[in-house]
Amino acid sequence: MEDAPALKERIKNLMVENLMLQVTPAEIGDDLPLFGPGGLGLDSVDALQLVVALDKNFGLKIADPATAKVVLQSVNTIADAVQKKLAA
């Protein structure tokens, strides 16, 4: 299993590539809120693309909006969910 820093790096790269972000992976803090003001400023379309990308790359299925809200808060929360999924 990947170590956490490598996994977070992969998630950031995935986000930049899939969401056409105008930032580099290095500029995305692990704790940076992905949605809302003061964060990365992603929208609902980004969320949908991110869910699809996480499923495709990690087999992480996010079934409902409540789960998405928890998992898609930051790179840290996504990495936690992926690690739990991989450990299962």
trRosetta pair geometry for C-beta under 8 A, 3 or more apart (Angstrom, degrees):
i j d omega theta_ij theta_ji phi_ij phi_ji
1 83 7.2 82 177 -137 132 80
1 86 5.5 128 -125 133 113 133
1 87 7.1 17 -98 -76 157 75
2 6 4.6 -125 -175 90 108 116
2 7 4.5 137 104 -63 125 89
2 10 7.1 -15 171 -1 171 141
3 6 5.1 83 59 14 76 106
3 7 6.9 -147 94 -9 33 94
4 7 5.6 -59 -143 38 30 112
4 8 6.1 30 161 -20 67 106
4 79 6.1 78 -151 164 81 138
4 83 7.3 -18 -96 -70 81 142
5 8 5.8 -55 -145 36 30 110
5 9 6.4 35 154 -22 64 106
6 9 5.6 -53 -151 33 31 116
6 10 6.5 34 150 -20 64 105
7 10 5.6 -54 -152 34 33 113
7 11 6.5 33 150 -20 66 104
7 79 5.1 115 115 -139 116 103
7 82 6.3 179 -175 92 127 135
7 83 6.8 51 170 -65 175 95
8 11 5.6 -51 -148 35 34 113
8 12 6.4 35 152 -20 65 104
8 30 5.7 -19 -157 -111 146 102
8 75 5.2 75 -152 154 94 120
8 76 7.3 0 -110 -83 121 49
8 79 5.0 -27 -80 -76 78 144
9 12 5.8 -54 -150 35 30 111
9 13 6.4 30 152 -18 64 106
9 25 6.6 68 -157 156 63 138
10 13 5.8 -54 -148 36 31 111
10 14 6.2 36 151 -23 64 108
10 57 7.8 178 155 162 113 138
11 14 5.5 -54 -149 35 31 117
11 15 6.4 33 152 -21 64 104
11 75 5.4 144 99 -147 131 90
11 78 5.3 141 -154 106 147 130
11 79 6.0 -112 -15 -70 152 84
11 82 7.2 -150 -76 -12 121 152
12 15 5.7 -53 -149 34 31 112
12 16 6.4 29 155 -17 65 105
12 25 3.6 105 130 -152 116 95
12 26 7.8 109 147 -47 151 28
12 28 4.8 176 -133 62 111 132
12 75 6.0 -2 -67 -114 88 138
13 16 5.9 -56 -147 37 31 109
13 17 6.1 24 157 -13 66 111
13 25 5.1 -17 -70 -83 59 145
14 17 6.1 -62 -145 42 24 106
14 18 5.8 5 166 -3 65 118
14 53 5.4 148 172 154 110 130
14 54 7.6 101 142 -77 150 61
14 57 6.0 -83 -117 -10 140 170
15 18 6.3 -64 -132 47 21 98
15 19 5.4 -16 -179 15 63 122
15 21 6.3 24 135 -16 87 138
15 25 7.6 127 57 -109 96 81
15 28 6.8 89 76 -88 142 172
15 34 8.0 -118 -138 -129 145 121
15 50 6.6 13 -111 -112 83 106
15 53 7.8 157 -83 92 46 155
15 75 7.8 -95 -15 -93 147 96
16 19 6.9 -64 -117 51 13 87
16 21 4.8 -85 -123 45 59 111
16 23 6.9 -114 -109 80 104 68
16 24 6.9 17 -115 -151 151 29
16 25 5.3 -94 -18 -64 140 78
16 28 7.6 -140 -57 -19 100 135
18 49 5.4 172 153 150 108 111
18 50 6.8 137 101 -90 136 53
18 53 4.4 -45 -93 -78 169 150
19 42 6.8 -47 -156 -119 152 109
19 46 5.0 44 -133 -138 123 98
19 49 5.9 146 -88 92 76 135
19 50 6.7 3 -62 -66 119 90
21 28 7.9 29 133 -64 164 123
21 40 7.4 -37 -132 -174 132 115
23 27 4.2 -117 -178 77 111 133
23 28 6.2 120 113 -53 132 85
23 40 7.5 -109 22 -138 147 95
24 27 5.0 99 55 -2 73 102
24 28 7.9 -140 96 -9 46 84
25 28 6.0 -57 -160 25 41 111
28 32 5.8 -126 -167 43 62 142
28 40 6.6 18 -124 -93 98 127
28 75 6.2 112 137 -45 112 134
29 32 3.8 117 56 -36 91 101
29 74 7.9 -41 102 -160 78 116
29 75 7.5 -165 111 20 39 123
30 74 6.6 68 150 152 47 116
30 75 4.8 -99 -139 74 50 115
30 76 4.9 74 161 -55 92 93
30 79 7.8 -31 -152 4 100 140
31 74 5.3 -4 -150 -169 30 159
31 75 7.7 -68 -40 44 23 88
31 76 5.8 14 -86 -9 59 132
32 39 5.7 132 166 -149 79 78
32 40 5.8 88 135 -44 119 94
32 74 6.0 144 65 -135 43 101
32 75 7.1 41 43 -1 85 100
33 36 5.7 -36 136 57 135 106
33 38 6.6 46 46 96 126 85
33 39 3.2 -89 85 -95 87 136
33 40 7.0 -151 99 7 52 78
33 73 6.5 -57 -129 -179 70 71
33 74 6.1 -65 -98 -77 34 94
34 39 5.9 -25 28 156 5 132
34 40 4.9 -23 -142 39 47 125
34 42 4.9 -9 158 15 88 129
34 46 8.0 -156 161 121 108 129
34 50 8.0 55 171 -89 152 171
34 72 5.8 -89 59 163 145 81
34 73 6.6 154 16 161 99 20
34 74 6.1 -178 -26 -95 90 39
34 75 7.8 128 -64 -41 108 60
35 39 6.1 23 63 79 19 147
35 40 7.4 -21 -54 58 28 87
35 41 7.4 68 -140 -131 34 13
35 42 5.2 -68 -86 62 70 88
35 43 7.6 116 -128 -90 94 25
35 47 7.3 13 -77 -71 127 113
35 72 7.2 56 -20 126 117 105
35 73 7.8 -82 24 -128 96 42
36 39 5.3 63 69 18 75 123
36 41 7.5 -104 71 -98 21 46
37 41 7.5 37 -103 -93 35 87
39 42 7.8 -56 114 11 113 79
42 46 3.8 -124 -165 92 99 149
42 47 6.3 122 137 -54 120 72
42 50 7.4 17 -170 -29 153 139
43 46 5.3 105 51 9 57 103
43 47 7.2 -103 114 -9 36 92
44 47 5.2 -46 -148 29 38 118
44 48 6.6 41 153 -21 65 100
45 48 5.8 -51 -154 32 33 113
45 49 6.6 30 150 -15 65 106
46 49 5.8 -59 -150 40 33 109
46 50 6.0 35 152 -23 68 109
47 50 5.6 -57 -148 36 28 114
47 51 6.4 33 152 -23 64 104
47 68 6.3 73 179 174 118 131
47 72 6.0 72 -134 165 93 170
48 51 5.8 -52 -151 31 30 113
48 52 6.6 27 152 -15 63 105
49 52 5.7 -55 -151 38 33 112
49 53 6.2 32 152 -19 67 109
50 53 5.6 -55 -144 38 31 111
50 54 6.2 31 156 -20 66 106
50 72 6.3 102 106 -123 143 123
51 54 6.0 -55 -146 35 27 109
51 55 6.5 27 153 -19 61 107
51 62 4.9 -105 -136 52 104 123
51 68 6.4 -38 -84 -113 123 116
51 72 7.7 -55 -67 -67 83 132
52 55 5.8 -57 -152 36 30 112
52 56 6.2 26 154 -18 66 110
53 56 5.7 -56 -143 39 31 110
53 57 5.9 10 164 -4 67 116
54 57 6.3 -63 -134 48 25 98
54 58 5.5 -35 -174 39 64 112
54 60 4.4 -53 151 66 103 116
54 62 6.9 46 79 -15 135 114
54 78 6.9 -123 -106 -158 134 110
54 82 7.2 -122 -157 -82 104 104
55 58 7.4 -71 -109 59 10 69
55 59 6.6 27 -163 -133 50 19
55 60 6.0 -109 -85 68 46 56
55 61 5.7 60 -113 -91 104 57
55 62 7.5 -114 -59 11 99 78
58 82 4.9 -56 -172 -134 158 106
58 85 6.4 89 147 87 107 142
58 86 7.2 -73 -167 -58 100 101
59 85 6.6 176 91 157 87 129
60 71 7.8 164 162 -167 129 149
60 81 6.0 83 -151 130 136 106
60 82 5.5 -71 -64 -98 139 70
60 85 5.0 -128 -99 -36 84 171
62 67 5.2 -171 -159 109 80 115
62 68 5.0 93 160 -81 132 78
62 71 5.7 -127 -110 46 126 152
62 72 7.6 43 -135 -37 165 105
62 81 8.0 22 -83 169 102 153
63 67 5.9 61 47 26 72 149
64 67 5.2 94 60 11 73 101
64 68 7.0 -134 104 -6 37 92
65 68 5.3 -55 -144 38 35 116
65 69 6.2 43 156 -28 68 101
66 69 5.8 -49 -152 27 29 115
66 70 7.0 23 151 -12 60 104
67 70 5.9 -61 -156 38 35 108
67 71 5.9 19 156 -9 72 114
68 71 6.0 -62 -134 46 28 102
68 72 5.3 0 177 3 69 122
69 72 6.9 -52 -112 47 14 93
69 73 7.5 45 162 -62 48 85
70 73 6.8 -38 -175 -26 27 110
70 77 6.8 -152 152 -177 57 133
71 77 5.7 172 -160 139 32 103
71 78 6.0 75 167 -98 81 57
71 81 4.5 23 -132 -51 107 159
72 77 7.0 -76 -1 94 5 122
72 78 6.5 44 -107 -74 46 99
73 76 7.8 -40 87 65 99 86
73 77 4.3 65 47 13 98 155
74 77 5.1 98 49 8 72 97
74 78 7.2 -133 97 -2 39 88
75 78 5.7 -57 -149 39 34 111
75 79 6.1 35 153 -22 68 108
76 79 5.8 -57 -147 36 28 111
76 80 6.4 32 154 -22 64 104
77 80 5.6 -46 -147 32 34 116
77 81 6.6 34 154 -18 63 104
78 81 5.8 -58 -153 37 32 110
78 82 6.3 30 151 -18 67 107
79 82 5.7 -54 -145 38 32 111
79 83 6.2 31 156 -20 66 106
80 83 5.9 -58 -148 36 27 109
80 84 6.4 27 154 -19 64 106
81 84 5.8 -53 -149 35 30 111
81 85 6.3 32 152 -21 64 108
82 85 5.5 -56 -149 37 31 114
82 86 6.2 26 155 -16 67 108
83 86 5.7 -55 -143 40 31 108
83 87 6.0 29 157 -19 66 111
84 87 5.8 -60 -145 39 28 109
84 88 6.4 41 153 -38 63 102
85 88 5.8 -46 -154 14 29 117
